[in-house]
């Protein structure tokens, strides 16, 4: 078995200190240690000219970071030409991939969101990468986020290589909230290291709600509701590997949702739908009109650009154990590439310390490469937020979502129900509404299962 296959089934998590050649007194990788060569390239399959297409998406800054990373690779591999195929977001990138695949000309290497992986596998559009990367001495065991490697593994192989593993965290305005005011004794106040309870989070939201300023915004999305369901002891689905229905109406899930709704249905504490139509939540946060909102690392660059905004991050509040959800993306190699060895060389470089450092500096991602995740390229001392460790801790506390191609459709189908639950003046019996959501999910997850007849 390959090392990544052993990793997927292993029970022991590698210690952080083994990531780097040397460790600081704090037990983490020494950010001052020079990058050690961890990638053995095959000189891009020889000296013959090679052309690779690289499909990426994101903001202009993100796209430029991918271009810089590709340029760094070609500097050491001058026989390789890399052409970027750019898209503004993941949906547009997948549409481009679909069109090019139908023409028989997909990009050799491409970036995609984790939710797309089941479809790509079913349509046989990707080339498993574990053996290719092992040949290039990629250290799966100690060098990368374990949960991310597991998330991109299926059929006993690593299908794509994780790139960004960004958990959901709380962003808050430090001019509106001083955490030390949330406890009678300031020494007992919540901290980024210890996290906070839902009660402390709700207190903070109400404390910041003054005049036109609202305390908190949580989007009516299953992705933002899920961590609180998990933290409260509930489950999203009946079976993580072969789901047939959501389980929001089950007791533990329902009770967690009830606690969340008590806060977010208060129009004095959260922005109304009308307010959000006039200006989106991120813009309201940047203007100091919302005190807290949930988001991933991708928010950081635009928040840094907001004039006068002093922001920081905290873990998600907990109803029980701290849980969160991670937005992941990874690099895949096309099953139809005609330049497999060169594509594998480029992928190995992209996830190496040097390649991941280049794409991390822009500030949008939480790198799966552990050396880079604990280096100044990610922590970025002197810039907001200071508590960058919250992201790395969040990766360890994230729960997986179902690995089925229907999952993105479930997220879309449930959105109208959740908007009604969050914003409708009256929602009636919550249990009935949650049962409606569960039933709606069944038409997506298990459409072939006939309804149970009465008396059966």
Buried (B, 14 or more C-beta within 10 A) or exposed (E): EBBBBEBBEEEEEBEBBBBBEEBBEEEBBBBEBEEEEBBEBBBBBEEEEBEBBBBBBBBEEBBBBBBBBBEBBBEEBEBBEBEBBBBEEBEEBBEBBEEBBEEEEBBBBBBBBBBBBBBBBEEEBBBBBBBBBBBBEBBBBBBBBBBBBBBBBBEEBBBBBBBBBBBBBBBBBBEBBEBEEBEEEEEEBBEBEEBBBBEBBBBBBBBBBEEEBBBBBBBBBBEBBBBBBBBBBBBBBBEBEEBBBBBBBBEBBBBBBEBBBEBBBBBEBBBEEEBBEEBEBBBBBBBBBBBBBBBBBBBBBBBBEBEEBEBBBBBBBBBBEBBBBBBBBBBBBBBBBEBBBBBBBBBBBBBBBBBBBBBBBBBBBBBBBBBBBBBBBBBBEEEBBBBBBBBBBBBBBBBBBBBBBBBBBBBEBBBEBBBBBBBEEEBEEBBEBBBBBBEBBBEBBBEEEEEEEEEE
